[in-house]
């Protein structure tokens, strides 16, 4: 479905970094979030209304399933292939999880895309019977969805994204997952085509991501060669600048982040995005090449492994002012923050997590202690560390001052208060969306 939503869901927000592939895709499909459909019944009603409008659209593309983004099981209940089959029969329908790390489809959608059970024999992150694909399992789906990079459709998303940058007062953004939809050259060309011709005064820093290369079976050295070839493709608006992103654990919104004891309330510990030593081999290669490394890291167990990575790369090739950045910062311990500071690491945090997730995660997944201390910015401040705030758009709206508000007030969507000790001052929050965000991007001068 090709209709961009008139505004982003939830309430408002932004960051110095975003995920452009996610953002442009979401802006070119329908939205179904916990704020437009807060209960299972409302979710079903909203999705059925979207499908009805799609069926009645004379201009719809018969080769593209309806895709609605924003589903979350803790708000909307369990939805599986059989649920969608029952609701929509032969009409191809898919729902993209709020985390952007999961998809669920009905039988008709898989038939339309040409996906069969044989395609999911290798990925462990796929449940064919229930039509559920998550994390690395998405590699079985995304290559069958070339319409995500269809130029006219992608441009709709990009143009909306640029308008959001302008409206939010964002003058520099960092794409923390370029090439995530599978066509590096084509995606970069489309980004340039829009950004280089816009009047909005915004620059975009592109950051290649490890999962693209892992899904293609490339070695760290082969990945580095491909990334190096892109560093020369600068314009005044779009640039690569020796940044590379690792993926440690799974998505916080999906309940796949990796935690130490006491893990999740049901005993689940979380998921690694790749074998730890494979991820380390990429870290070492790009570290030795002088890159600034960023790592998607949400749970305390993941933070522990990442901190060990930094010790190891420093031991074999010491660097100063490396600015190795822990991205998202959903949960760490005070001791881990102390170690990060000692190693010269930085934190780029999404304070929206505690605003939207703390209440329901306290009840369903993590318990009160960890849920109320999500995004512990106060710990970073007490250590005297620089930090930035980000939206991970479309995970949170692209408005910097709402990020600052969330970090300062630590109030949940239901009006409850999270840990007071993790608050930061207004001045700290404003620095985190301006000069300190620029520091994280190496754009402070």
C-alpha positions, 0 to 999 in steps of 0.5 A: 500500500502506498499511502504515507501517513499524514504524521507519525504515530505516538506523539513526537520525537527525533534523534541525530541518527535515524534508520532511513530504510525503516523510515522511508519504508514506513512512510510509504505504507500504512500505519497501525500503532498502539496509539491508533489501535490500543486494544486487540479489538481496535487493531482488528477493526483498524486493519480491516478498514485499511484492507477494505480501502486497499481493495477498493482503490482502483490504482492499487498495485496488484503485485504489492501486498498491503503492509501495515506497520506498527503492530505490537503483541502487548497492545494488539494481542497475538496475530499469526498467519491463520489470524490474517488468513481468517480475516482476509482470505485470498487478499495478500496482507502483511503486518510489520512489527512496531520494532521494524524487526519482525513481519507476519503475513498471511498465506496469500502474501507469501504466495504473491511474494513467491516465498515457500517453506523451503526458503525458511529452512536455514534462518532460525528466526522464522516460524513458517507455520505462523507466518512470522519472520524476525531479525535475520529471518527477514532475509528470506522476505526482503529480497522478495520485496523489491517494491520497497526500493521502487523509485517512485515509492521510495521517493514518497518516503524520502520526501516525507522524511525530509519534510519531517527533518525540516519540521523538527528543526533537524539540520544533521541526521545520521542514518544508522542502517543504510542498505538495510533493504538490500540494494546498496547502490540503488538505495544510495542513488535514491537518497542522493536524488532526493537529498541533493535537490531539497531546499531544507537545510539538512545533511545526512550521514550514511552508516553501513550496517553489519547485517547487510554483509552477513546476509550476503555471506561477506567477510569483514574484509570484503565488507570493508572494501565495499564500504571504502568504495562508498566513502568517496561518494560525498555531496554537500547533503549526503556523505559517508564518513568512516562510520560502521554499525554493529548489531549486538542483540535483538530489538527492545520493542520485540522483547529480543534484547539480551539480558543477564539474570534475572532475564525476562519474566518468562525466563527468556534471555534474549537473542544475539543478532550474530555469533558473538565472535563473528560480530567481533571480527567485524569490529576488529576489522573496522576498528583497525581501519580507523572507523568510528564504530556504533553498536545497536545494544539494548540489554545488559548482557549485550552491553557486557559483551560490547564493553569486552569488545572495546577492551579487546580491540584496544588491546590489539590496536590502541586508539584515542578519541575513538568515540565507540558508541553504544546505540539505543542504551535501553538498559545497562548497570551502573558498573557498566556505565563506569566501564564505558567511561573508562574505555572512552565509549559514548552513549546514544540513547533513545529516551522514548523507550522509557516513555512508551514501554516502561509501564507495559514492560514492568508488568509483562516482560522486565519487572518494575526495577529494570523497566523503571530504570530504562535508558539510564541517562542519569548514570551517564551524567554522573560519570561525566560522559557525553551522550546524544539522544536519538529517535531511531525514526520511525521507532519514535517521532522525528522531533528533537525537543520531544526527545529532550522532554522525555529525557528530562521528565521521565514520565510514561505515556500513562502519566506514571513516573520512572526512576527519578535518578535517571533524569537529566537537566534541561541543559543536558538534554538540549546539549544531547540534541545539539553540540553533544549529538554533533560530537557523537557524529564527529561534526562538532567543528 
